[in-house]
Amino acid sequence: MSYAIEGASGAWEVVIGLEVHAQVISQAKLFSGAATAFGAKPNAQVSFVDAAFPGMLPVVNRECIAQAVRTGLGLRAQINLVSRFDRKNYFYPDLPAGYQISQYAQPIVGTGVIEIELADGSTRAIGVTRLHVEQDAGKSLHDQHPTKSYIDLNRSGVALMEIVSEPDLRSPEEAGAYIRKLRSILRYLGTCDGNMEEGSLRADVNVSVRKPGEAYRTRCEVKNVNSIRFVMQAIEAEAARQVAVWEEGGTVEQETRLFDSAHGVTRSMRSKEDAHDYRYFPDPDLLPLVLDAAWVEGLRRGLPELPDEKRARFVREYGLSSYDAGVLVAEQAIAVYFEDVARGRDAKQAANWVTGDLFATLNRTGRTIEDSPVSAAALGRMLDLVADGTINGRIAKDVFDAMVESGEAPDAIVEKRGLRQVTDTGAIDAAVAKVLAANPDKVAEYRGGKEKIYGFFVGQVMREMKGKGNPALVNEALKRAL
């Protein structure tokens, strides 16, 4: 997707890399048995290890490692059978030990790839540099007291996967598509819930600009952006700022910045640290992490069907367009719902109802597919009523709306409201005759060659029959009479 910023000196290309921090789904933290549930009272889920009490030793949570390996496999990435934990040293009030246990020189997952789909139908392969496992820090609360900051260590020690992309992204739209695709993969795998509002998925955005064909220029990192919309806005704002600096004869300094969403600008936070600033060294309390190849293969065999494979199958088995299939597989729950509706039925019709009326209803009511007011079984049964001629497509809309409103089964709604389709040719002929008799001028126009007004007659007859006429029989009767 072509994207450039126009400056006084011409077009500038934007270069983007993302570091996504994904909270691992697990019952316990990375190195302790403390719980990880969101929303607990402050400091209610903290072990002595998380609080860095003297003499406390970390013990690796096997499930967190398995989740990282599953994610690496889902990203078609290299799994490193030997990796190592390192200490990343820095001071922050909510980091009790004064260091973070992370991975640096030897991460658990190496290079991979994520294929993104863009609005124009094109796709791009975005490289993944690495995935490493690390523990999260706690949280500083600055709005609880006028002169003091409070510390909540519930999040301290929670397992994170840091997924680092290559600088392959070239527009805010591509960055948004990348995060949406990564989040979809994580949710399919069950390794991260992808909830950006709760902080379980957040991104550090690396941005630089250059003239087309140039080598990379200095980048800046925008930290902890917690929505896809803000990621895209932050890229636009930071790229525009850097273009202005270069064009005014200045130099972009490597630094860490924050995105001010209220004003749509990035603000300087601190000079950007390099690896040597953190004084990485192997954690002396943890042995190298050695994985069994057969164990990794077992995890591979247990992977679910992922979005790319599912989309290809939907196109192949159901005859859907690549676009429709992509919409339906973006969320695993939607894909399951669609297949339940489509099984043994007209798949294209099922896709149209799911992506059309159902999605509109969910958006209007603020619901998700998991708590849809219309179950897949109920929608499928309604489509059966259309297929066997009990109701027509027009009446189906009314039945669907009634299902949303009342939760009743479609058969009950049809019977209770008298919505059965009229197939009595005598009744249809009578309605046609009445409409033609009431519109002699239109009849004359049609017979004089103005065939475009045929739709007018169809509409009038269906109106006369309160929408219950069988469309095929109505058309036959109209054409006979005209």
ZIRA-V197183 format. One record per residue. N is the residue number from 1. RES is the residue in one letter. PHI is phi in whole degrees, 0 to 359 (* if undefined). Layout:
n: [N | N]
res: [RES | RES]
phi: [PHI | PHI]
This chain:
n: [1 | 2 | 3 | 4 | 5 | 6 | 7 | 8 | 9 | 10 | 11 | 12 | 13 | 14 | 15 | 16 | 17 | 18 | 19 | 20 | 21 | 22 | 23 | 24 | 25 | 26 | 27 | 28 | 29 | 30 | 31 | 32 | 33 | 34 | 35 | 36 | 37 | 38 | 39 | 40 | 41 | 42 | 43 | 44 | 45 | 46 | 47 | 48 | 49 | 50 | 51 | 52 | 53 | 54 | 55 | 56 | 57 | 58 | 59 | 60 | 61 | 62 | 63 | 64 | 65 | 66 | 67 | 68 | 69 | 70 | 71 | 72 | 73 | 74 | 75 | 76 | 77 | 78 | 79 | 80 | 81 | 82 | 83 | 84 | 85 | 86 | 87 | 88 | 89 | 90 | 91 | 92 | 93 | 94 | 95 | 96 | 97 | 98 | 99 | 100 | 101 | 102 | 103 | 104 | 105 | 106 | 107 | 108 | 109 | 110 | 111 | 112 | 113 | 114 | 115 | 116 | 117 | 118 | 119 | 120 | 121 | 122 | 123 | 124 | 125 | 126 | 127 | 128 | 129 | 130 | 131 | 132 | 133 | 134 | 135 | 136 | 137 | 138 | 139 | 140 | 141 | 142 | 143 | 144 | 145 | 146 | 147 | 148 | 149 | 150 | 151 | 152 | 153 | 154 | 155 | 156 | 157 | 158 | 159 | 160 | 161 | 162 | 163 | 164 | 165 | 166 | 167 | 168 | 169 | 170 | 171 | 172 | 173 | 174 | 175 | 176 | 177 | 178 | 179 | 180 | 181 | 182 | 183 | 184 | 185 | 186 | 187 | 188 | 189 | 190 | 191 | 192 | 193 | 194 | 195 | 196 | 197 | 198 | 199 | 200 | 201 | 202 | 203 | 204 | 205 | 206 | 207 | 208 | 209 | 210 | 211 | 212 | 213 | 214 | 215 | 216 | 217 | 218 | 219 | 220 | 221 | 222 | 223 | 224 | 225 | 226 | 227 | 228 | 229 | 230 | 231 | 232 | 233 | 234 | 235 | 236 | 237 | 238 | 239 | 240 | 241 | 242 | 243 | 244 | 245 | 246 | 247 | 248 | 249 | 250 | 251 | 252 | 253 | 254 | 255 | 256 | 257 | 258 | 259 | 260 | 261 | 262 | 263 | 264 | 265 | 266 | 267 | 268 | 269 | 270 | 271 | 272 | 273 | 274 | 275 | 276 | 277 | 278 | 279 | 280 | 281 | 282 | 283 | 284 | 285 | 286 | 287 | 288 | 289 | 290 | 291 | 292 | 293 | 294 | 295 | 296 | 297 | 298 | 299 | 300 | 301 | 302 | 303 | 304 | 305 | 306 | 307 | 308 | 309 | 310 | 311 | 312 | 313 | 314 | 315 | 316 | 317 | 318 | 319 | 320 | 321 | 322 | 323 | 324 | 325 | 326 | 327 | 328 | 329 | 330 | 331 | 332 | 333 | 334 | 335 | 336 | 337 | 338 | 339 | 340 | 341 | 342 | 343 | 344 | 345 | 346 | 347 | 348 | 349 | 350 | 351 | 352 | 353 | 354 | 355 | 356 | 357 | 358 | 359 | 360 | 361 | 362 | 363 | 364 | 365 | 366 | 367 | 368 | 369 | 370 | 371 | 372 | 373 | 374 | 375 | 376 | 377 | 378 | 379 | 380 | 381 | 382 | 383 | 384 | 385 | 386 | 387 | 388 | 389 | 390 | 391 | 392 | 393 | 394 | 395 | 396 | 397 | 398 | 399 | 400 | 401 | 402 | 403 | 404 | 405 | 406 | 407 | 408 | 409 | 410 | 411 | 412 | 413 | 414 | 415 | 416 | 417 | 418 | 419 | 420 | 421 | 422 | 423 | 424 | 425 | 426 | 427 | 428 | 429 | 430 | 431 | 432 | 433 | 434 | 435 | 436 | 437 | 438 | 439 | 440 | 441 | 442 | 443 | 444 | 445 | 446 | 447 | 448 | 449 | 450 | 451 | 452 | 453 | 454 | 455 | 456 | 457 | 458 | 459 | 460 | 461 | 462 | 463 | 464 | 465 | 466 | 467 | 468 | 469 | 470 | 471 | 472 | 473 | 474 | 475 | 476 | 477 | 478 | 479 | 480 | 481 | 482]
res: [M | S | Y | A | I | E | G | A | S | G | A | W | E | V | V | I | G | L | E | V | H | A | Q | V | I | S | Q | A | K | L | F | S | G | A | A | T | A | F | G | A | K | P | N | A | Q | V | S | F | V | D | A | A | F | P | G | M | L | P | V | V | N | R | E | C | I | A | Q | A | V | R | T | G | L | G | L | R | A | Q | I | N | L | V | S | R | F | D | R | K | N | Y | F | Y | P | D | L | P | A | G | Y | Q | I | S | Q | Y | A | Q | P | I | V | G | T | G | V | I | E | I | E | L | A | D | G | S | T | R | A | I | G | V | T | R | L | H | V | E | Q | D | A | G | K | S | L | H | D | Q | H | P | T | K | S | Y | I | D | L | N | R | S | G | V | A | L | M | E | I | V | S | E | P | D | L | R | S | P | E | E | A | G | A | Y | I | R | K | L | R | S | I | L | R | Y | L | G | T | C | D | G | N | M | E | E | G | S | L | R | A | D | V | N | V | S | V | R | K | P | G | E | A | Y | R | T | R | C | E | V | K | N | V | N | S | I | R | F | V | M | Q | A | I | E | A | E | A | A | R | Q | V | A | V | W | E | E | G | G | T | V | E | Q | E | T | R | L | F | D | S | A | H | G | V | T | R | S | M | R | S | K | E | D | A | H | D | Y | R | Y | F | P | D | P | D | L | L | P | L | V | L | D | A | A | W | V | E | G | L | R | R | G | L | P | E | L | P | D | E | K | R | A | R | F | V | R | E | Y | G | L | S | S | Y | D | A | G | V | L | V | A | E | Q | A | I | A | V | Y | F | E | D | V | A | R | G | R | D | A | K | Q | A | A | N | W | V | T | G | D | L | F | A | T | L | N | R | T | G | R | T | I | E | D | S | P | V | S | A | A | A | L | G | R | M | L | D | L | V | A | D | G | T | I | N | G | R | I | A | K | D | V | F | D | A | M | V | E | S | G | E | A | P | D | A | I | V | E | K | R | G | L | R | Q | V | T | D | T | G | A | I | D | A | A | V | A | K | V | L | A | A | N | P | D | K | V | A | E | Y | R | G | G | K | E | K | I | Y | G | F | F | V | G | Q | V | M | R | E | M | K | G | K | G | N | P | A | L | V | N | E | A | L | K | R | A | L]
phi: [* | 287 | 212 | 210 | 255 | 273 | 244 | 298 | 266 | 115 | 279 | 241 | 268 | 259 | 244 | 229 | 231 | 240 | 246 | 260 | 259 | 246 | 285 | 288 | 284 | 201 | 282 | 230 | 283 | 294 | 234 | 213 | 268 | 294 | 287 | 236 | 299 | 282 | 90 | 290 | 301 | 308 | 60 | 268 | 233 | 227 | 265 | 299 | 295 | 297 | 272 | 60 | 294 | 303 | 84 | 279 | 247 | 285 | 233 | 291 | 278 | 301 | 293 | 298 | 293 | 299 | 296 | 295 | 293 | 303 | 296 | 301 | 296 | 292 | 268 | 54 | 253 | 287 | 262 | 271 | 290 | 235 | 223 | 213 | 266 | 237 | 264 | 254 | 266 | 198 | 258 | 204 | 304 | 267 | 244 | 302 | 283 | 82 | 207 | 247 | 279 | 220 | 229 | 231 | 287 | 229 | 284 | 286 | 231 | 261 | 290 | 213 | 207 | 234 | 265 | 251 | 249 | 253 | 299 | 276 | 92 | 280 | 234 | 219 | 266 | 253 | 288 | 254 | 285 | 190 | 228 | 233 | 259 | 207 | 265 | 280 | 270 | 280 | 225 | 268 | 248 | 256 | 245 | 262 | 209 | 294 | 234 | 235 | 253 | 257 | 240 | 245 | 262 | 304 | 276 | 298 | 92 | 296 | 285 | 239 | 251 | 262 | 252 | 254 | 270 | 289 | 282 | 262 | 275 | 232 | 200 | 303 | 297 | 295 | 296 | 297 | 295 | 296 | 293 | 299 | 291 | 298 | 298 | 299 | 298 | 299 | 291 | 301 | 288 | 74 | 260 | 204 | 280 | 69 | 279 | 288 | 294 | 268 | 84 | 279 | 216 | 214 | 231 | 259 | 249 | 264 | 231 | 218 | 232 | 201 | 284 | 309 | 93 | 285 | 289 | 297 | 261 | 297 | 254 | 237 | 250 | 262 | 272 | 50 | 269 | 246 | 207 | 296 | 299 | 290 | 302 | 294 | 293 | 296 | 297 | 301 | 294 | 290 | 296 | 297 | 297 | 294 | 301 | 298 | 297 | 296 | 288 | 273 | 88 | 273 | 231 | 284 | 269 | 291 | 203 | 261 | 232 | 245 | 262 | 267 | 291 | 292 | 248 | 68 | 226 | 260 | 232 | 295 | 246 | 193 | 294 | 287 | 284 | 256 | 304 | 292 | 294 | 270 | 50 | 300 | 205 | 303 | 292 | 288 | 268 | 232 | 288 | 306 | 271 | 247 | 258 | 275 | 300 | 293 | 296 | 298 | 296 | 297 | 295 | 298 | 295 | 271 | 293 | 284 | 293 | 268 | 307 | 297 | 292 | 293 | 297 | 299 | 292 | 299 | 294 | 287 | 274 | 255 | 70 | 279 | 289 | 299 | 295 | 300 | 298 | 298 | 296 | 286 | 263 | 302 | 238 | 300 | 296 | 292 | 299 | 296 | 301 | 301 | 297 | 296 | 286 | 281 | 300 | 79 | 232 | 290 | 295 | 295 | 297 | 298 | 298 | 297 | 291 | 293 | 280 | 262 | 298 | 293 | 301 | 299 | 295 | 298 | 296 | 293 | 264 | 69 | 259 | 252 | 297 | 293 | 244 | 302 | 290 | 240 | 286 | 298 | 297 | 292 | 294 | 299 | 295 | 297 | 293 | 296 | 294 | 290 | 296 | 269 | 85 | 296 | 228 | 259 | 298 | 293 | 293 | 302 | 299 | 293 | 297 | 300 | 301 | 292 | 297 | 298 | 287 | 253 | 78 | 286 | 288 | 299 | 300 | 296 | 294 | 299 | 289 | 296 | 259 | 62 | 259 | 300 | 294 | 275 | 243 | 290 | 297 | 294 | 294 | 293 | 299 | 295 | 294 | 298 | 300 | 296 | 293 | 293 | 295 | 278 | 227 | 297 | 295 | 292 | 299 | 298 | 299 | 297 | 292 | 276 | 115 | 272 | 287 | 295 | 275 | 304 | 301 | 300 | 295 | 301 | 300 | 292 | 294 | 296 | 294 | 300 | 264 | 56 | 78 | 266 | 291 | 291 | 305 | 294 | 290 | 299 | 297 | 300 | 296 | 296 | 296 | 298 | 289 | 280]
